[in-house]
Amino acid sequence: MSHARGQAFLEELPRLPHRLPFSPGLLAELFALTGEASLSSLEDIGNTMAQDQGLTARVLALANSAYYGLQAEVATAGRAVAVLGLNEVRTLVLTVGVAAMARDHVPAKLLDLGAYWRHQAVTAQAARLLAGRLGLDADALYTAGMLHDLGKLLTAMHRPGDWNAIRAIQTGVLPWHEAEDAYWGIDHAIVGAMTLSSWNLPLAITDPVSWHHAPGLALESKAEAEVLALADTLAHAVDTTGAPTGLDLAAGLDKLGLDPEEITGEMAAAVAAPGLDQLLRRLAV
């Protein structure tokens, strides 16, 4: 229908403003400091985050939510890293940044941000659960889950007219990514992954995001993309927050040697835990 518009959007993505509430350079520095090969101290990491006091305050607010179940409140970025771990704090920084970007630049009439973040969080939980059962990198897949629909935010932000045209095709029945493909020959997975790559995030995160609606086409991270695709479907199954993904959840879990009833039950219990709602409330402010 408008495939030329889709290709033009992809070509323009690198030139569009990031609109993160902090410099992408800060994000790259933080990932470098918290990488597996890094010898940086907690003080180094804390000092890097402290370059942006607003960011640090929001990260600490999320870290101290009931979602993480900490026994005592953390008051500094370095302490948050010590208690939660490097990967968790990196995910919090990314989530805080994207949440602020969405609040400031995505009109509520285009996208229900409460429902959006709920689905991201439940998908992240599902990805962590499945990755842990399969011996994959649960932390990277949790982060990928929190960011897997970033392309939807970017489309609503930069191309509201196209967003509405896609919504008119989707009508709540067709999987959203199929409506996108029908409209302009691309989907939000590639839009999000290209942007995450421009923020210098590692392939362990960007590749599953890129292929979470077509895991069979992934070259570098096929298993991880398959897990993220199933996590997305599982999130919709236990917490109705959007249109179906088009995948058969039971068949997908069976293929991986996982019991669909057991996995679904465990995820339903996780979604019902009170900490999730508090996390989402704090993301909204």
Secondary structure by P-SEA (a helix, b strand, c coil): ccaaaaaaaaaacccccccccccaaaaaaaaaaacccccccaaaaaaaaaccaaaaaaaaaaaaccccccccccccaaaaaaaccaaaaaaaaaaaaaaaaaaccccccccaaaaaaaaaaaaaaaaaaaaaaaccaaaaaaaaaaccaaaaaaaaaccaaaaaaaaaaacccccaaaaaaacccccaaaaaaaaaaaaccccccaaaaacccccccccccaaaaaaaaaaaaaaaaaccccccccccaaaaaaaacccaaaaaaaaaaaaacaaaaaaaaaaac
